[in-house]
Amino acid sequence: MPRKPSNPGRGIHRETPATSYDVALLAGVSQSAVSRCYTPGASISSKTRAKIVKAADALGYRPNAIARGLITRRSNMVAVIITNLTNMAYPEVLFQLNQRLVERGMHLLLFTLSSERNVAQVLEEVWQYRVDGVVAAAHFSDEQTEACHARNLPVVFYNRRSSDPHAGSVCCDHERGVRDLVERLVQAGHHRFAIVGGPPESEVSQLRTRGAIDAIERKRGLVYDIYEGDYRYSGGREAAARIVSARRRADAVICANDALAFGCIDGLRRDHGISVPGDVSVVGFDGVSAVEWASYDLTTVVQPVERMVEAAVDMLLERIENPGLPAEARVFAGAFREGSSARLGTGAGDSRRRAGTATELPG
């Protein structure tokens, strides 16, 4: 039988913390009703919930997530794995992930990689925390994905693709986005391109760089040079110096992310006195909030972060509930944003160009 609460009044010292059984006895309800009251999405009447909350406040009761996890055999924690490269899009991604998970009664446990080559080491840590699932913004080998599956740990890749028959993936259409950027630049008369990529181990950088090369090589009379960056602002500024000193001066620079583009713009303007976009057009990819800053007003592809995160969370929770679900991939088109960092033939006085706009990419 449930024991009577020793001190049911608010503010009275208790020798031991109140339990859900204490709350149930004081509220005159079952212990399962107390459990439902603190389980997001569980069915419980407003009248019963009010009685339980009142009793819990009087006893100073707080649900014990660890104890609940022992009962349900779930930690209600999701591991999120990202690289610690300065990617300005990730703060928004993490915020959205945390919001969506909290709404579903889950919590985010963050793991960072110095490089995508270090996934094996981080996975060993992830497994120790008995998380319910993984959202990974990093590349896994087939063996690493299979090791998660063997532990009944569902994995959804964010902005990465996977050939594993068990994993899910949510991705922006990188090739389509960069292809549209190239097409618009070519239509505006650009024909000498510099492509500034990210780290060689980054799958996203590879997709964007390859997409730019393929789009350029489909056209006659176009030339390009490739410069390796590191996804950081400093990498873009260093790339600008190499572009300026190159034998073949580019008239358009395609950067693998917005941070590289910001560094490239400042490097061209401040370090070398080159007009952007008068002498050289610069475009990026991601659509971080700083693209709207007046000093950049960047032409870029805006990823639909909110929709992508919502899809990733839904896909992961579906697999936590039903581990047997097959692989699924959802691909989202980005939106083209026209800023004033590139000459695209709209005219310098066009208000759309000055303020920046985002439009869906063509199919």
C-alpha positions, -999 to 999 in steps of 0.1 A, spaced: 0 0 0 11 36 -6 25 51 25 9 83 39 29 115 32 46 125 64 44 162 58 17 171 33 19 209 39 39 233 18 72 244 32 74 217 59 108 199 61 108 163 47 135 138 56 131 122 21 119 136 -12 83 132 -20 74 104 -44 46 100 -70 29 77 -45 28 105 -19 13 129 -45 -13 102 -56 -24 97 -19 -27 134 -12 -45 141 -45 -68 111 -41 -58 97 -75 -39 66 -87 -1 66 -92 -6 60 -129 -26 93 -131 4 111 -116 26 95 -142 3 106 -170 2 141 -156 40 145 -162 41 126 -195 38 149 -225 9 140 -247 -6 116 -222 -44 116 -217 -56 132 -185 -85 155 -176 -78 191 -166 -96 186 -133 -74 156 -124 -43 174 -136 -51 204 -114 -55 182 -83 -22 165 -89 -3 197 -95 -17 212 -63 -6 181 -43 28 181 -60 34 218 -51 24 211 -15 48 183 -12 76 199 -32 74 169 -56 94 169 -89 93 141 -114 125 120 -115 135 116 -151 161 89 -143 137 69 -123 111 72 -151 137 60 -176 144 29 -155 107 21 -157 101 29 -194 136 17 -204 141 50 -222 163 80 -213 142 105 -233 175 119 -246 186 123 -282 222 126 -291 230 154 -316 264 151 -333 279 180 -352 314 193 -361 328 222 -341 338 240 -373 325 276 -373 293 269 -392 270 299 -386 239 278 -395 243 254 -366 231 277 -338 197 280 -355 197 243 -362 204 234 -326 178 259 -313 151 244 -336 161 208 -327 159 216 -290 125 233 -294 110 204 -313 124 177 -290 112 195 -258 78 197 -273 78 160 -277 91 153 -241 127 147 -252 160 164 -244 191 171 -265 225 159 -256 252 176 -277 284 160 -289 309 179 -311 336 167 -334 368 185 -342 366 167 -376 342 142 -392 371 117 -390 365 115 -353 331 99 -354 342 66 -339 355 82 -307 323 102 -302 301 72 -308 317 54 -280 307 83 -257 271 84 -272 266 47 -264 275 52 -228 246 76 -222 219 51 -234 203 78 -256 171 68 -274 183 80 -308 209 101 -328 206 131 -351 240 133 -369 252 162 -389 283 142 -397 292 113 -420 291 78 -406 308 48 -423 285 19 -431 301 0 -402 293 28 -377 257 31 -388 253 -7 -386 268 -6 -350 241 18 -340 214 -4 -355 229 -34 -337 223 -15 -304 187 -7 -314 197 30 -317 179 47 -346 199 73 -366 187 102 -387 213 121 -407 208 159 -409 220 175 -442 238 142 -450 228 113 -471 230 76 -462 228 43 -481 222 23 -450 189 4 -452 179 13 -416 189 50 -413 168 81 -422 181 113 -437 170 148 -442 189 169 -466 189 202 -486 193 197 -523 228 211 -524 234 203 -561 202 220 -572 209 251 -552 244 256 -564 233 248 -600 208 276 -598 235 300 -585 258 292 -615 229 295 -640 221 330 -627 257 341 -627 262 329 -663 231 346 -675 245 378 -660 277 375 -681 301 358 -657 325 333 -672 356 330 -650 347 313 -617 365 306 -584 350 278 -563 359 280 -526 351 246 -509 351 235 -473 371 208 -456 378 178 -479 362 154 -454 329 173 -454 302 156 -474 282 188 -477 312 207 -491 319 179 -516 283 179 -529 282 217 -533 317 218 -549 308 190 -573 275 206 -581 293 239 -590 318 221 -612 292 200 -630 271 231 -637 300 251 -650 313 222 -672 279 219 -689 284 254 -704 308 263 -732 335 289 -728 335 289 -690 366 283 -668 371 277 -631 397 272 -604 391 255 -571 403 268 -537 402 247 -505 387 265 -474 377 254 -440 341 267 -437 354 296 -415 354 333 -421 392 333 -420 393 306 -447 373 329 -470 396 358 -464 426 336 -471 410 323 -503 404 359 -515 442 365 -514 448 335 -535 421 344 -560 435 379 -564 471 366 -570 459 339 -594 471 341 -630 434 339 -641 414 364 -621 378 352 -614 348 375 -620 326 353 -598 333 334 -566 311 306 -554 316 298 -517 305 265 -501 289 283 -472 280 318 -461 309 322 -436 334 316 -464 316 342 -485 317 368 -458 354 363 -454 359 364 -491 340 397 -495 360 414 -467 392 400 -481 385 414 -516 372 448 -504 394 455 -474 427 437 -481 429 442 -519 406 472 -527 385 451 -551 348 461 -556 322 435 -548 301 432 -569 316 458 -593 347 437 -601 339 403 -586 305 388 -577 304 366 -545 277 341 -536 273 317 -506 251 289 -494 230 284 -462 211 316 -456 223 324 -421 209 356 -404 240 377 -412 233 375 -450 209 404 -444 236 427 -428 240 457 -450 278 453 -453 272 419 -469 237 416 -483 247 382 -496 233 364 -526 229 329 -514 207 298 -511 186 297 -479 181 263 -464 146 256 -450 160 249 -415 127 248 -396 112 224 -421 143 202 -422 146 200 -384 109 192 -380 112 164 -405 144 150 -388 127 150 -354 95 133 -367 116 107 -386 137 99 -355 108 96 -331 89 74 -356 119 51 -355 122 51 -318 86 39 -316 90 15 -345 126 4 -350 117 -18 -379 109 11 -402 129 11 -435 153 38 -446 137 71 -457 152 102 -473 136 136 -475 152 162 -497 142 199 -494 148 226 -520 165 258 -508 153 293 -516 173 317 -538 181 350 -520 192 378 -543 214 403 -525 238 430 -537 270 409 -535 265 396 -570 258 412 -604 228 394 -617 214 420 -642 186 435 -620 202 470 -619 219 487 -590 188 508 -582 164 478 -579 150 478 -543 146 440 -544 183 437 -549 192 462 -522 170 446 -496 175 410 -506 147 385 -514 142 348 -511 124 328 -538 118 291 -543 143 275 -567 129 262 -600 124 225 -604 
